[in-house]
Amino acid sequence: MLHDASPYFHIIHLNSCGTDQDGKCHSVIDNRIGQELNENADAILEQRSFKPPTGRTGTLKTIGTVSGGLDTARMAFSSLEHVFHSGCKNYAELIPGSQKPKVELESLQRVAMTVLKDHPVDLLIIDGCQLEPGCDLRWRQWAAKCPLPKRPRVIAESWPSDTTLFHNTTWGPLSGVQRRQWEELHYSTRCSRLAATDYNGCVDQSRMIVLRILNYDTMNEMKVTWPKKSTMPARPMGNLLRPVGIPWASYRRDLEGLNQTTVIRHIPDSRQDPMPCRVGDLIRTPKGVRPLFSDEIAKGLGIPKNHLNEKRHPNASQISNSTCLNIWEAVGRQMPFA
């Protein structure tokens, strides 16, 4: 699924003889329209066409991340200079082994509107977006407060994929109102629903990825194509589970002996199925049926085991607001980097 919106239009220049550049004749009305366009063409192009500032052409070099979860994007784009991160206050405590950004900011709602002006980046990642009635995208306000030369070339948003309200409301990220507001800031919109299992992930997670691409002009628009799906089968979750340390009381003894019932068949098997993406979801293991723990899902989302805090694990909200590393890597493979 690919959507495109562009705020630009083409101007046909007419000469004084009533013919266009191809030599085809036009009516008197066309000539008058052409004269008006010729008079205003320079002003229109000056307002709508921009040349990329020096040092920001062709490649992406810096990144800023906003995440209410585990901020897996910083690992997917580790080759870029990580300028700032905005998210949970205890991130460094939860993921002590992660790469540190230059600036650690407060949560999304507390960040100053001039953050992109003060800390310009080429790529802005918004992870863990929530669709709420009447919400206004705060990062769009950031872009509006930022001068055009300093605006991010790409803003990548990760939204839940199980909603049907993206197009049919005035506040959804893909609604006509939102797209027009982004167009006024010279951003075109593209979107696609990506599943982690389609890109060698072992977590059963799908996300709606929305890209806002800055267009300085129609000729210099950055071309982004969606990644091709992997032909490999989905990876099982077995290697990501705790080998020890499972409380005996966690096992569902009431489900023992129900080997072929409908209930058991709908529970993922750790030896052959990908991992569910919700804390507490039941899985079948060789030792019995038990719920998933947050540290297991964190590893499935792409956080290395040695980066996690063994004494303090992420909570369910932080897990649900995190996008699988494989999805971000698939998106990143289609972008121009330094």
C-alpha positions in Angstrom: 0.0 0.0 0.0 1.6 3.2 -1.1 0.1 6.7 -0.7 1.6 9.9 -2.1 0.7 13.5 -1.7 2.6 16.5 -3.1 2.0 20.2 -2.6 3.6 21.1 -5.9 2.1 21.8 -9.4 3.6 22.4 -12.8 3.4 25.7 -14.6 3.0 25.9 -18.4 4.8 28.8 -19.9 3.1 30.4 -23.0 4.8 32.7 -25.4 3.3 35.9 -26.8 2.2 34.1 -30.0 -0.2 31.9 -28.2 1.8 28.7 -28.6 3.5 26.6 -25.9 7.0 25.3 -25.9 6.0 22.4 -28.2 4.6 24.8 -30.8 0.9 23.9 -30.2 -1.6 26.7 -30.5 -3.9 27.8 -27.6 -7.0 30.0 -27.4 -7.1 33.6 -26.4 -8.2 32.6 -22.9 -5.2 30.3 -22.7 -2.9 33.2 -23.8 -4.3 35.4 -21.0 -3.9 32.7 -18.4 -0.4 32.2 -19.7 0.5 35.9 -19.4 -0.8 35.9 -15.8 1.3 32.8 -15.0 4.4 34.3 -16.6 4.1 37.4 -14.5 3.7 35.5 -11.3 5.9 32.5 -12.1 9.0 33.8 -10.5 7.2 34.7 -7.3 5.5 31.3 -7.2 8.6 29.4 -7.8 10.5 31.5 -5.2 7.9 30.5 -2.6 7.5 26.8 -3.5 10.9 25.7 -4.8 14.0 25.5 -2.5 17.5 24.3 -3.1 18.8 21.9 -0.4 21.1 23.7 2.0 24.9 23.0 1.7 25.8 19.8 3.5 22.4 18.2 3.5 22.1 16.8 0.0 22.0 13.2 -1.0 22.5 11.4 2.4 21.1 11.3 5.9 23.8 11.9 8.6 22.0 12.7 11.9 19.0 11.3 13.8 16.7 12.3 16.6 14.4 9.8 18.3 11.2 10.2 20.2 10.0 7.0 21.9 7.8 6.0 24.8 9.3 2.5 24.7 12.6 0.8 24.1 13.8 3.1 21.3 15.0 0.3 19.0 15.5 2.8 16.2 18.8 4.0 17.7 20.2 0.5 17.0 18.7 0.3 13.5 20.3 3.6 12.5 23.5 3.2 14.6 25.6 4.5 11.7 24.0 8.0 12.1 25.0 10.6 14.7 22.4 10.4 17.4 21.7 14.0 18.3 18.8 13.7 20.8 16.4 11.3 22.4 13.0 12.2 24.0 11.2 9.5 26.0 10.9 7.7 29.3 13.1 9.2 32.0 14.4 5.8 33.2 15.6 4.6 29.8 19.3 4.6 30.7 18.4 2.5 33.7 16.3 0.0 31.7 18.7 -0.3 28.8 22.1 0.5 30.5 24.1 -1.0 27.6 22.6 1.2 24.8 24.4 3.9 22.9 23.9 7.3 24.4 22.7 10.3 22.4 24.3 13.8 22.6 21.3 15.2 24.4 18.7 13.5 26.6 15.4 15.4 26.5 12.2 15.1 28.5 9.1 13.3 27.4 7.3 14.3 24.2 4.8 16.7 25.8 7.5 18.5 27.8 9.9 19.1 25.0 10.2 22.7 23.8 8.6 23.6 20.5 12.0 24.8 19.2 13.7 21.4 19.6 14.3 20.9 15.9 15.6 24.4 15.6 18.0 23.9 18.6 18.9 20.4 17.6 18.5 20.0 13.8 18.5 16.4 12.5 18.2 14.8 9.0 16.0 11.9 10.3 13.4 12.2 13.0 11.9 8.9 14.4 8.6 8.9 16.3 8.0 5.5 17.9 5.0 4.4 19.8 2.4 6.8 18.4 -1.0 6.5 19.8 -4.2 7.3 17.9 -6.5 9.5 20.1 -9.5 11.6 19.2 -8.7 15.2 18.8 -4.9 14.7 19.1 -2.6 17.0 17.3 0.8 15.8 16.2 3.2 17.6 18.4 6.2 16.9 16.0 4.3 18.7 13.3 4.3 21.8 15.5 8.1 21.3 16.0 8.6 21.3 12.2 6.4 24.4 11.9 8.6 26.3 14.4 11.7 25.2 12.6 13.2 27.2 9.6 13.0 25.2 6.4 16.8 24.6 6.0 16.9 23.0 9.4 13.8 20.7 9.1 14.3 17.0 9.1 14.5 15.5 5.6 12.5 12.5 6.7 10.1 12.1 9.7 9.2 8.4 10.2 6.2 7.6 12.4 5.3 4.1 13.8 1.6 3.6 14.5 -0.4 0.6 15.6 -1.6 -1.4 12.6 -4.9 -2.6 14.0 -6.9 0.6 13.5 -9.3 1.5 10.7 -9.4 5.2 11.6 -6.3 6.4 9.7 -8.2 7.8 6.6 -11.8 8.4 7.8 -11.2 11.0 10.5 -10.0 14.5 10.7 -7.3 13.6 13.3 -5.8 10.4 12.0 -2.2 10.6 10.7 -3.4 9.9 7.1 -6.5 11.9 7.1 -6.9 14.7 4.5 -6.6 17.4 7.1 -3.3 16.1 8.5 -1.9 15.5 5.0 -2.7 19.1 3.9 -1.2 20.5 7.0 2.0 18.6 6.3 1.9 19.7 2.7 1.9 23.3 3.9 5.2 22.5 5.6 6.5 21.0 2.3 6.2 17.4 3.4 4.7 14.6 1.3 3.2 11.6 3.0 3.7 7.9 2.3 2.7 4.9 4.3 2.8 1.1 4.4 1.9 -1.6 6.9 5.0 -3.7 7.7 5.2 -7.0 9.6 8.3 -7.9 11.5 8.0 -11.6 10.4 8.2 -10.5 6.8 11.8 -9.2 7.5 13.3 -12.1 9.4 11.9 -11.0 12.7 10.8 -13.4 15.4 8.0 -11.2 16.9 4.5 -11.3 15.6 4.2 -7.5 15.3 2.8 -5.3 12.5 3.1 -1.5 12.4 1.8 1.2 10.2 4.9 3.2 9.1 4.2 6.7 7.9 6.9 8.7 6.2 6.9 12.5 5.9 9.4 13.4 3.2 10.6 17.0 2.9 10.4 18.3 -0.7 12.6 21.3 -1.5 11.3 21.0 -5.0 9.7 18.3 -7.2 13.0 17.5 -9.0 15.0 17.0 -5.8 12.5 15.0 -3.9 14.1 12.1 -2.1 12.9 8.8 -3.6 11.9 6.2 -1.0 10.7 2.7 -1.9 9.2 0.1 0.5 11.4 -2.9 1.2 10.7 -6.3 -0.4 9.5 -9.1 1.9 11.9 -11.8 2.9 11.4 -15.3 1.4 12.6 -17.0 4.6 10.0 -18.5 7.0 9.2 -16.8 10.3 11.7 -17.5 13.0 10.6 -19.4 16.2 10.9 -17.7 19.5 12.6 -20.6 21.4 16.1 -19.0 21.6 14.7 -15.8 23.1 13.0 -17.4 26.1 14.5 -17.6 29.6 16.4 -20.9 30.0 15.9 -20.7 33.8 14.2 -18.5 36.3 10.6 -19.2 35.4 8.4 -19.2 38.6 6.7 -22.6 39.0 3.4 -20.8 39.7 3.5 -19.2 36.2 2.7 -22.5 34.5 -1.0 -23.1 33.6 -1.6 -26.5 35.1 -5.3 -26.2 34.2 -4.4 -26.5 30.5 -2.3 -29.7 30.9 -3.7 -32.6 29.0 -5.6 -30.5 26.5 -3.2 -31.3 23.7 -5.5 -31.1 20.7 -8.3 -28.8 21.9 -9.1 -25.5 20.2 -7.7 -23.5 23.1 -4.3 -25.2 22.9 -4.1 -25.0 19.1 -4.4 -21.2 19.3 -1.5 -20.9 21.8 1.9 -20.3 19.9 4.4 -23.1 20.2 7.9 -21.9 21.2 9.6 -24.4 18.9 7.9 -23.3 15.7 5.9 -20.1 16.1 7.0 -16.4 16.3 6.7 -14.6 19.6 3.5 -12.7 20.5 4.1 -9.1 21.2 2.1 -8.6 24.4 3.3 -9.2 28.0 1.3 -12.0 29.6 0.3 -13.8 26.4 0.4 -17.5 26.7 2.9 -19.7 24.9 3.6 -23.4 24.8 7.0 -24.6 25.9 8.4 -28.1 26.4 7.8 -27.6 30.1 4.2 -26.5 29.8 2.0 -23.5 29.0 3.1 -20.2 30.6 2.9 -16.4 30.0 5.5 -14.3 28.3 7.7 -12.0 30.3 8.6 -8.5 29.3 12.4 -9.1 29.1 11.8 -12.0 26.7 9.7 -9.7 24.4 12.3 -7.0 24.7 14.9 -9.4 23.3 12.5 -10.4 20.5 12.1 -6.7 19.6 15.8 -6.5 19.1 17.3 -5.4 22.4 20.5 -7.4 23.1 20.5 -9.4 26.3 23.6 -7.7 27.6 21.9 -4.3 27.2 19.0 -5.1 29.5 19.0 -4.5 33.2 18.7 -7.9 34.9 17.0 -6.4 38.0 14.5 -4.1 36.3 12.6 -5.1 33.2 10.5 -2.9 30.9 6.8 -2.7 31.7 3.9 -3.6 29.4 3.4 -0.1 28.2 7.0 0.3 27.1 6.8 -3.0 25.2 3.6 -2.0 23.4 5.1 1.4 22.4 8.2 -0.2 20.8 8.6 -1.2 17.2 10.6 -4.3 16.3 14.2 -3.6 15.2 13.6 -5.6 12.0 10.9 -3.2 10.8 13.2 -0.2 11.4 16.1 -1.9 9.6 13.8 -2.7 6.6 12.8 0.9 6.4 16.4 2.1 6.8 17.6 0.0 3.9 15.6 2.1 1.5 17.0 5.5 2.7 20.2 7.2 1.5 22.8 7.3 4.3 26.3 8.8 4.5 
